[in-house]
Amino acid sequence: MMSRRPGRSCLVPLVLAMLFASSADAQVGRNMGVLNPNTATETEMAALPHMNGAKASSIVEGRPFRNMLEIHALVGASLTEEQQDELYSRLFLPLNLNDTTEEEIHLVPGVGRRMAHEFDEYKPYAGLPVFRREIGKYVDDEEVARLEQFVFVPIDLNTASDGDILSIPGMGRRMLREFKEYRPYRQVEEFRREIGKYVDDDEVGRLERYVSID
């Protein structure tokens, strides 16, 4: 097993503890600068390493993407592993921890075969606190926080807290209210119908990947 990395300073653990405390209920990892290809602007993406206007435009035209493998096929498959890590450390579609393949996990920058195995070993995850606890057996808090940017656990539409819902990329207070207004949801089709009153089908599809009905 991998050993823990030593803390780099007294300040880092304190900052990370504050980050975790402020998002304790969130089921989508706290983002520290990684662009989401389903929400980033074309200009933002075109400025990234190994990207250009044509690649950025192709991403915008292909939205919404359901998984990171679709992004990889579009803009990353022709890159070297080093180039992929440089790009995906800045542009990544978070992985559903409970419904992802080892191939997709390997796209997370810095994740090798051993860590990919650890990601997979603890399925199903009841929430990100489980991910933090289990992956924290192998790496320090700073690395857990970095990895958390690339993953999520779907929220239960009927029981999710405000913090859970607001952790979804692009979620605001107005949509939070709409998510809660139609509880209880009995099936995903109800979610699509009700939320489809406020946003188009592409946006419903983007939001849908972050939710479940348990």
Protein Blocks (a to p, Z undefined) as FASTA:
>chain_A
ZZddddfbfklmmmmmmmmmmmmmpcbdcdehiacfklpcfklmmmpghiafklmmmmmm
mpccfbfklmmmmmmmmpcfklmmmmmmmgccdddfklccfklmmmpghiafklmmmmmm
mpccfbfklmmmmmmmmmcfklmmmmmmmgccdddfklpcfklmmmpghiafklmmmmmm
mpccfbfklmmmmmmmmmcfklmmmmmmmgccZZ
